[in-house]
Amino acid sequence: MALSDKQKEILLIAEELFSQKGIDGTSIREISKAADINVAMVNYYFGSKSAMVSALFEIRLTRTREKLVTLTDDTNLNPMDKLLAFVEHMMAVQLQNADFHIILMNQLSKKENAPEITEGITLLQREILQNINGFIEEGYSSGLFQAKPDPITFVIFALGIISYLIHHERTLTNYWNINNREEYSEHIKLHVYPFLIQSFKSILIYNEQK
């Protein structure tokens, strides 16, 4: 979906509000007020709140899908490199787009969801698991991996870790004496990621279940 700069600007504002109040709890009027435009202009750019939500999910989920394709097609990387690169990408993107992560987790926790949201999430989840499983199978077949864990293991670890980091940002920034989100993200990349990546490697290299 090709979006104008104004549409992207409105989506960023809506994303922040959605993360604070929930999609259902945020009105078009509140979005228009925060964006400093009238309601008619919001409807002109998107048509409805439902269409706006669909556009937000599409642009955020597309980035992850494109990364999967790039890694899968890269013949210069071995299965370990591909898997770890994707897991690190997934965590970095979620941390960078913390507001969207909160929205995504809220939507996944609901018993019922709008089809335009559910279908996109379900399709991407399926693609992620299929690709991770492909990396694992390739690595195991080649002898690079000693274990074949369920691919959902990596998704659970990655999303669980990033959820903790996002939802406890205030506590952790105080603990680490950090002043802003940019410093927070950098600190995590330097001092948390290396241990996480080593943990993922250990799962694949050491098979304690034999």
C-alpha positions as CSV (number, residue, x, y, z in Angstrom):
1,M,0.0,0.0,0.0
2,A,1.5,3.3,-1.1
3,L,0.9,6.0,1.5
4,S,1.4,9.7,1.3
5,D,3.5,11.5,3.9
6,K,0.3,12.9,5.5
7,Q,-1.2,9.5,5.8
8,K,2.0,8.2,7.4
9,E,2.0,11.1,9.8
10,I,-1.7,10.4,10.8
11,L,-0.9,6.7,11.2
12,L,1.9,7.4,13.6
13,I,-0.3,9.6,15.7
14,A,-3.1,7.0,15.6
15,E,-0.6,4.3,16.5
16,E,0.4,6.1,19.7
17,L,-3.2,6.7,20.7
18,F,-4.1,3.1,20.0
19,S,-1.3,1.9,22.2
20,Q,-2.5,4.1,25.1
21,K,-6.3,3.7,24.9
22,G,-6.8,0.6,22.6
23,I,-8.2,0.6,19.2
24,D,-11.8,0.4,20.4
25,G,-11.2,3.1,22.9
26,T,-9.8,5.6,20.4
27,S,-12.1,7.7,18.3
28,I,-11.6,9.3,14.9
29,R,-12.3,12.6,16.6
30,E,-9.4,12.1,19.0
31,I,-7.1,11.1,16.2
32,S,-8.0,14.2,14.2
33,K,-7.5,16.5,17.2
34,A,-4.1,15.0,17.9
35,A,-3.2,15.3,14.2
36,D,-4.5,18.9,14.1
37,I,-6.9,18.2,11.2
38,N,-10.6,17.9,11.0
39,V,-12.5,14.6,11.1
40,A,-13.5,15.0,7.4
41,M,-9.8,15.0,6.4
42,V,-9.1,11.8,8.3
43,N,-12.0,10.1,6.6
44,Y,-10.8,11.5,3.3
45,Y,-7.3,9.9,3.8
46,F,-8.5,6.6,5.1
47,G,-12.3,6.3,4.7
48,S,-12.8,4.8,8.2
49,K,-11.1,3.8,11.4
50,S,-11.2,0.2,10.3
51,A,-9.3,1.1,7.1
52,M,-6.8,3.1,9.1
53,V,-6.1,0.1,11.4
54,S,-5.8,-2.2,8.3
55,A,-3.2,0.2,6.8
56,L,-1.3,0.4,10.0
57,F,-1.1,-3.4,10.3
58,E,-0.2,-3.8,6.7
59,I,2.8,-1.5,6.7
60,R,4.1,-2.9,10.0
61,L,3.7,-6.6,9.1
62,T,5.0,-6.1,5.6
63,R,8.4,-5.1,6.9
64,T,8.8,-8.4,8.7
65,R,7.5,-10.4,5.7
66,E,10.1,-8.7,3.5
67,K,12.9,-9.6,5.9
68,L,11.9,-13.2,5.9
69,V,12.0,-13.3,2.1
70,T,15.4,-11.6,2.0
71,L,16.9,-14.0,4.5
72,T,15.4,-17.1,2.9
73,D,16.8,-16.2,-0.5
74,D,20.2,-15.2,0.7
75,T,22.6,-18.0,-0.3
76,N,25.6,-16.4,1.4
77,L,24.1,-17.1,4.9
78,N,24.0,-20.5,6.6
79,P,20.9,-21.6,8.6
80,M,22.2,-20.4,11.9
81,D,23.0,-16.9,10.4
82,K,19.5,-16.7,8.9
83,L,17.7,-17.8,12.0
84,L,19.6,-15.5,14.4
85,A,19.4,-12.6,12.0
86,F,15.6,-13.0,11.8
87,V,15.1,-13.3,15.6
88,E,17.3,-10.3,16.2
89,H,15.4,-8.4,13.5
90,M,12.1,-9.3,15.0
91,M,13.1,-8.1,18.4
92,A,14.7,-4.9,17.1
93,V,11.6,-4.0,15.0
94,Q,9.3,-4.6,18.0
95,L,11.5,-2.5,20.3
96,Q,11.7,0.3,17.7
97,N,7.9,0.3,17.2
98,A,7.0,-0.2,20.8
99,D,3.5,1.4,20.4
100,F,2.7,-1.1,17.6
101,H,3.9,-4.0,19.7
102,I,1.5,-3.0,22.5
103,I,-1.3,-2.8,20.0
104,L,-0.4,-6.2,18.5
105,M,-0.3,-7.9,21.9
106,N,-3.6,-6.4,22.9
107,Q,-5.2,-7.6,19.7
108,L,-3.8,-11.1,20.0
109,S,-5.1,-11.3,23.6
110,K,-8.7,-10.6,22.5
111,K,-11.1,-13.5,21.9
112,E,-12.6,-11.8,18.8
113,N,-10.9,-9.5,16.3
114,A,-11.8,-7.7,13.1
115,P,-11.2,-10.0,10.1
116,E,-8.9,-7.4,8.5
117,I,-6.6,-7.6,11.5
118,T,-6.9,-11.3,12.3
119,E,-6.2,-12.5,8.7
120,G,-3.1,-10.5,8.4
121,I,-1.6,-11.5,11.7
122,T,-2.5,-15.2,11.2
123,L,-1.0,-15.3,7.7
124,L,2.3,-13.7,8.9
125,Q,2.5,-16.0,11.9
126,R,2.1,-19.0,9.6
127,E,4.9,-17.6,7.3
128,I,7.2,-16.9,10.2
129,L,6.8,-20.4,11.6
130,Q,7.2,-22.1,8.2
131,N,10.4,-20.1,7.5
132,I,11.9,-20.7,11.0
133,N,11.1,-24.4,10.6
134,G,12.8,-24.3,7.2
135,F,16.0,-22.8,8.8
136,I,16.0,-25.4,11.5
137,E,15.4,-28.3,9.2
138,E,18.2,-27.1,6.9
139,G,20.6,-26.7,9.8
140,Y,19.8,-30.1,11.3
141,S,20.1,-31.9,8.0
142,S,23.5,-30.4,7.3
143,G,24.7,-31.3,10.8
144,L,25.1,-27.6,11.8
145,F,22.3,-28.1,14.5
146,Q,22.2,-30.9,17.0
147,A,18.5,-30.3,17.9
148,K,15.3,-29.6,16.1
149,P,13.2,-27.5,18.5
150,D,9.6,-26.5,17.6
151,P,9.9,-23.2,15.7
152,I,7.3,-21.7,18.1
153,T,10.1,-21.8,20.7
154,F,11.9,-19.0,19.1
155,V,8.8,-16.9,18.6
156,I,7.8,-17.3,22.2
157,F,11.3,-16.4,23.4
158,A,11.7,-13.4,21.1
159,L,8.2,-11.9,21.7
160,G,8.3,-12.7,25.5
161,I,11.6,-11.0,25.9
162,I,10.7,-7.9,23.9
163,S,7.3,-7.7,25.7
164,Y,9.1,-7.5,29.0
165,L,11.5,-4.9,27.8
166,I,8.7,-2.7,26.4
167,H,6.3,-3.0,29.2
168,H,9.0,-2.4,31.9
169,E,10.8,0.4,30.0
170,R,10.3,2.9,32.8
171,T,11.6,0.6,35.5
172,L,14.6,-0.5,33.4
173,T,15.6,3.0,32.2
174,N,15.7,4.0,35.9
175,Y,17.7,0.9,36.8
176,W,20.2,1.5,34.0
177,N,20.2,5.3,34.5
178,I,19.1,5.9,30.9
179,N,17.4,9.1,29.8
180,N,15.6,8.3,26.5
181,R,14.3,5.6,24.3
182,E,17.2,5.8,21.8
183,E,19.7,5.2,24.6
184,Y,17.5,2.4,25.9
185,S,17.4,0.6,22.6
186,E,21.2,1.0,22.2
187,H,21.8,-0.4,25.7
188,I,19.7,-3.4,25.0
189,K,21.5,-4.1,21.7
190,L,24.9,-3.9,23.4
191,H,24.2,-5.6,26.8
192,V,21.2,-7.8,26.3
193,Y,21.1,-9.1,22.7
194,P,24.5,-10.9,22.9
195,F,23.2,-13.1,25.8
196,L,19.9,-13.8,24.0
197,I,21.7,-14.8,20.8
198,Q,24.0,-17.1,22.7
199,S,20.9,-18.7,24.3
200,F,19.3,-19.3,20.9
201,K,22.6,-20.8,19.7
202,S,22.7,-23.2,22.7
203,I,19.2,-24.4,22.0
204,L,20.3,-25.5,18.5
205,I,23.8,-26.7,19.2
206,Y,23.4,-28.7,22.4
207,N,20.7,-31.3,22.4
208,E,20.1,-32.2,26.1
209,Q,17.0,-34.3,25.2
210,K,19.0,-37.2,23.7
